[in-house]
Amino acid sequence: MITISDKAREQLLVLRSKEGHPETHNLRVSVKGGGCSGLMYDLGFDGELNERDEVFEDNGLKIIVDKKSLLYLVGTTLDFSDGLNGKGFQFVNPNATRTCGCGESFSV
């Protein structure tokens, strides 16, 4: 399961509206190969479900995760930071053994 902080929820709702996605589109979170640590997070909005998808709900938002990505994301919190060190979504992943300085890639 993935948890969404209040700040991340606010930003996701704003972003979904700005990008013109309907409210029926849910947040899709996945893990892909790449980045300086080997794996990268991927966020987007999606209105389709695949047979290999799991759907969760947290903080009023539905989250779609494919089963392969779920292995890397169990227990992760999606947060949003707009502080002096940068602005953007942050993944707090207890499964990551190493993360990159950019915060977008990790390894397990």
Backbone torsions as a table, in degrees:
resi	resn	phi	psi	omega
1	MET	NA	148.1	178.5
2	ILE	-116.4	137.3	178.9
3	THR	-104.6	142.0	178.3
4	ILE	-115.9	123.9	178.5
5	SER	-70.8	164.3	179.1
6	ASP	-61.9	-41.5	179.8
7	LYS	-64.1	-41.9	178.7
8	ALA	-64.9	-41.4	178.9
9	ARG	-58.6	-47.6	178.2
10	GLU	-55.1	-49.6	-177.5
11	GLN	-66.8	-37.5	178.6
12	LEU	-63.9	-40.8	178.6
13	LEU	-65.7	-40.9	177.4
14	VAL	-64.4	-46.3	-178.5
15	LEU	-63.9	-42.6	179.0
16	ARG	-60.3	-41.6	178.8
17	SER	-67.5	-46.5	-179.4
18	LYS	-60.6	-37.8	-178.7
19	GLU	-81.8	-4.0	176.0
20	GLY	78.8	20.9	177.5
21	HIS	-80.3	139.4	176.5
22	PRO	-70.4	161.7	-179.0
23	GLU	-64.6	-15.9	178.3
24	THR	-76.9	-12.7	176.7
25	HIS	-80.1	133.0	-178.0
26	ASN	-105.0	166.4	178.0
27	LEU	-77.2	125.2	174.3
28	ARG	-106.4	125.2	177.9
29	VAL	-117.7	130.7	179.0
30	SER	-144.6	169.7	177.7
31	VAL	-120.9	132.7	179.0
32	LYS	-128.7	155.4	175.9
33	GLY	-69.5	143.1	177.4
34	GLY	139.0	-173.4	-179.1
35	GLY	76.7	170.8	-176.1
36	CYS	-75.6	-13.1	178.0
37	SER	-106.5	-2.2	175.4
38	GLY	110.8	-32.5	-179.9
39	LEU	-132.1	146.6	180.0
40	MET	-129.4	147.7	174.4
41	TYR	-83.2	148.9	176.9
42	ASP	-136.4	129.2	179.0
43	LEU	-119.9	143.9	175.1
44	GLY	-169.8	175.3	176.5
45	PHE	-109.0	141.0	-173.8
46	ASP	-147.4	138.5	177.9
47	GLY	-104.3	1.3	-177.3
48	GLU	-110.9	147.5	173.4
49	LEU	-116.3	138.5	175.3
50	ASN	-103.7	162.1	-178.4
51	GLU	-65.1	-20.1	179.9
52	ARG	-95.7	11.6	-179.0
53	ASP	-91.7	146.8	169.6
54	GLU	-112.3	143.2	179.9
55	VAL	-120.6	129.9	178.2
56	PHE	-124.3	163.6	173.9
57	GLU	-132.9	132.3	175.8
58	ASP	-148.0	138.0	176.2
59	ASN	54.5	34.8	176.5
60	GLY	81.9	4.7	179.1
61	LEU	-119.1	141.2	174.1
62	LYS	-88.3	137.7	-177.5
63	ILE	-121.5	127.5	178.4
64	ILE	-104.6	129.6	178.2
65	VAL	-137.3	129.9	174.8
66	ASP	-72.3	152.9	-172.9
67	LYS	-59.9	-35.0	179.5
68	LYS	-66.0	-44.8	179.7
69	SER	-66.6	-32.6	-178.1
70	LEU	-58.7	-33.1	177.9
71	LEU	-57.3	-33.9	-178.8
72	TYR	-89.8	-17.7	-169.9
73	LEU	-107.9	-4.4	-177.9
74	VAL	-56.5	126.9	178.0
75	GLY	86.0	2.6	-177.7
76	THR	-77.1	144.3	173.1
77	THR	-112.1	129.9	174.5
78	LEU	-95.3	121.9	-178.4
79	ASP	-123.8	172.5	176.7
80	PHE	-134.7	133.1	179.5
81	SER	-120.0	136.4	174.8
82	ASP	-130.4	37.0	-177.2
83	GLY	-88.6	-169.4	-177.6
84	LEU	-67.1	-25.9	-178.6
85	ASN	-82.3	4.3	178.8
86	GLY	131.0	165.1	-177.4
87	LYS	-122.9	131.1	175.9
88	GLY	157.6	178.2	179.4
89	PHE	-77.9	143.0	179.4
90	GLN	-128.1	138.3	176.5
91	PHE	-102.9	122.8	174.7
92	VAL	-102.8	97.6	-170.4
93	ASN	-112.4	111.8	-179.6
94	PRO	-70.0	-12.6	-179.7
95	ASN	-86.3	-16.7	-177.2
96	ALA	-75.0	127.0	177.2
97	THR	-92.9	-20.4	179.0
98	ARG	-150.5	139.1	176.5
99	THR	-126.9	157.8	179.4
100	CYS	-85.4	158.9	177.5
101	GLY	-60.7	-28.7	179.7
102	CYS	-76.7	-16.9	179.5
103	GLY	79.3	3.2	-176.9
104	GLU	-101.4	-9.9	178.9
105	SER	-131.3	157.5	-176.0
106	PHE	-156.1	172.1	172.5
107	SER	-139.6	160.0	179.2
108	VAL	-122.9	NA	NA
